[in-house]
Amino acid sequence: MLMVRSILFNIAFYANLIIQMIVLTPAYFILPRKQAYRIPKNWARSNHWLMEKIVGTTFEIEGLENIPEGGCIFAPKHQSFWDTFALLPWQKDPVYILKRELLWIPLFGWYVMKQRMIPVNRGARGKVMVAVMERTKQEMENGRQLIIYPEGTRRSPGAGPEYRYGIARIYRDIQVPVVPIAMHPGLFWPRRRAVRFPGHFKVRILPPIEPGLDPDTFFQTLIDRLEKASDELLVETVEANPHLQLPPTAVKRLAELRADESEDHPS
C-alpha cells in the first residue's frame, strides 16, 4: 500500500502542477504581481492537502512569530523538493536567486519572471555577481524575503553539515535579519526516490540572527543554531514516527547523539 499511495500521490502532484499552471495562466498574468502570487501559494496548499489525504503525511510550523516584518533572509535546511514550495503560504513576498536556465522552461519560466526572481549564471564572476547583488538589494528594500539554502543543495537527513560561505557574504552586503529554519521533510519525501512516507513532522522557525555581525561570526552562529535545532528535531521526529525507513545518514547521526547523551548522563 505504501508504494501504491506514493505512486498515486506523485501522479496527483504533477497533474496538479500542470493543470493549475495551464488553467490559471491567464489569471496569473492579468493580475498584478503580488496578487498573482496567490496562485502558487494556493498550489502549495493544495499539495499539502494531497499529501495528507493520499499519503497520510502532515506537518506543523513552530515559530511563525520569529519572522520579522519587512525584508529578511530565510535560511532553511534543504532535503527534499518539498522544501522548495512548502512554506510559500507563510511567506509574504518571497524571492529566489536561481539558475538562469530555469527561465527557459515554458510556462514555469514565465511564472518566475513575473515574480521578479533573480537569475544567475552559476559560473559568473565579477561584474555579473555585483549586478546580481544590486538587484537583490533592490528587491529586499521593497520588503521581500530572500530564500537561500545555506548548504546549496539537497542533503540527506542527518548528513554532516556542508554549508557554503556565500550566505555570509550576502548577509554582510544586504544587512537584514537571517531566519534559520530546521526541518526534516527528507524523512517523508526522500530525495531521488519515488516513495512517500506517512507521518507527522515539524518545521521549526528559529529566532532571527540580526544584522551587524562580522561574516565569520555570523556563519558559525548560523551553523551552530541550525545544526543544534536539526539534531533536536531529528530525535523528536524519529521518536514520533517509529515506522520510518531511515536513511543511513540519519541512523548514524542518531547513534552519535545517543552516545553523546549517554556520556553526559552516565548511569
ChimeraX attribute file (.defattr): number of C-alpha atoms within 10 A of each C-alpha:
attribute: neighborCount
match mode: 1-to-1
recipient: residues
	/A:1	7
	/A:2	12
	/A:3	13
	/A:4	13
	/A:5	19
	/A:6	20
	/A:7	17
	/A:8	14
	/A:9	22
	/A:10	19
	/A:11	11
	/A:12	16
	/A:13	17
	/A:14	12
	/A:15	12
	/A:16	15
	/A:17	15
	/A:18	13
	/A:19	11
	/A:20	15
	/A:21	18
	/A:22	10
	/A:23	10
	/A:24	13
	/A:25	16
	/A:26	10
	/A:27	12
	/A:28	19
	/A:29	13
	/A:30	10
	/A:31	12
	/A:32	12
	/A:33	15
	/A:34	12
	/A:35	11
	/A:36	19
	/A:37	20
	/A:38	16
	/A:39	17
	/A:40	19
	/A:41	19
	/A:42	14
	/A:43	20
	/A:44	20
	/A:45	17
	/A:46	15
	/A:47	21
	/A:48	17
	/A:49	15
	/A:50	19
	/A:51	23
	/A:52	17
	/A:53	13
	/A:54	18
	/A:55	25
	/A:56	15
	/A:57	20
	/A:58	16
	/A:59	14
	/A:60	9
	/A:61	13
	/A:62	14
	/A:63	12
	/A:64	14
	/A:65	10
	/A:66	14
	/A:67	22
	/A:68	16
	/A:69	12
	/A:70	15
	/A:71	24
	/A:72	27
	/A:73	28
	/A:74	22
	/A:75	23
	/A:76	23
	/A:77	26
	/A:78	25
	/A:79	25
	/A:80	21
	/A:81	15
	/A:82	18
	/A:83	19
	/A:84	15
	/A:85	14
	/A:86	16
	/A:87	15
	/A:88	19
	/A:89	16
	/A:90	12
	/A:91	16
	/A:92	17
	/A:93	20
	/A:94	23
	/A:95	21
	/A:96	18
	/A:97	16
	/A:98	17
	/A:99	13
	/A:100	14
	/A:101	12
	/A:102	15
	/A:103	18
	/A:104	10
	/A:105	11
	/A:106	9
	/A:107	14
	/A:108	14
	/A:109	15
	/A:110	15
	/A:111	21
	/A:112	18
	/A:113	14
	/A:114	16
	/A:115	17
	/A:116	15
	/A:117	21
	/A:118	19
	/A:119	18
	/A:120	17
	/A:121	13
	/A:122	11
	/A:123	8
	/A:124	11
	/A:125	9
	/A:126	7
	/A:127	9
	/A:128	13
	/A:129	15
	/A:130	12
	/A:131	12
	/A:132	17
	/A:133	18
	/A:134	14
	/A:135	15
	/A:136	21
	/A:137	19
	/A:138	13
	/A:139	20
	/A:140	22
	/A:141	14
	/A:142	11
	/A:143	15
	/A:144	21
	/A:145	27
	/A:146	23
	/A:147	20
	/A:148	22
	/A:149	22
	/A:150	23
	/A:151	20
	/A:152	15
	/A:153	13
	/A:154	16
	/A:155	19
	/A:156	19
	/A:157	27
	/A:158	23
	/A:159	15
	/A:160	12
	/A:161	13
	/A:162	12
	/A:163	16
	/A:164	13
	/A:165	15
	/A:166	15
	/A:167	22
	/A:168	21
	/A:169	15
	/A:170	17
	/A:171	23
	/A:172	17
	/A:173	15
	/A:174	20
	/A:175	17
	/A:176	24
	/A:177	22
	/A:178	28
	/A:179	23
	/A:180	27
	/A:181	23
	/A:182	25
	/A:183	27
	/A:184	26
	/A:185	27
	/A:186	24
	/A:187	27
	/A:188	22
	/A:189	22
	/A:190	23
	/A:191	18
	/A:192	8
	/A:193	7
	/A:194	12
	/A:195	18
	/A:196	24
	/A:197	23
	/A:198	21
	/A:199	20
	/A:200	17
	/A:201	23
	/A:202	18
	/A:203	20
	/A:204	22
	/A:205	23
	/A:206	22
	/A:207	18
	/A:208	20
	/A:209	19
	/A:210	14
	/A:211	17
	/A:212	13
	/A:213	15
	/A:214	12
	/A:215	19
	/A:216	13
	/A:217	11
	/A:218	21
	/A:219	20
	/A:220	14
	/A:221	14
	/A:222	22
	/A:223	17
	/A:224	13
	/A:225	16
	/A:226	24
	/A:227	18
	/A:228	13
	/A:229	18
	/A:230	21
	/A:231	20
	/A:232	15
	/A:233	19
	/A:234	24
	/A:235	15
	/A:236	13
	/A:237	20
	/A:238	21
	/A:239	11
	/A:240	13
	/A:241	15
	/A:242	10
	/A:243	11
	/A:244	15
	/A:245	13
	/A:246	17
	/A:247	15
	/A:248	13
	/A:249	14
	/A:250	21
	/A:251	15
	/A:252	13
	/A:253	18
	/A:254	18
	/A:255	11
	/A:256	12
	/A:257	15
	/A:258	12
	/A:259	12
	/A:260	11
	/A:261	11
	/A:262	11
	/A:263	10
	/A:264	9
	/A:265	8
	/A:266	6
	/A:267	5
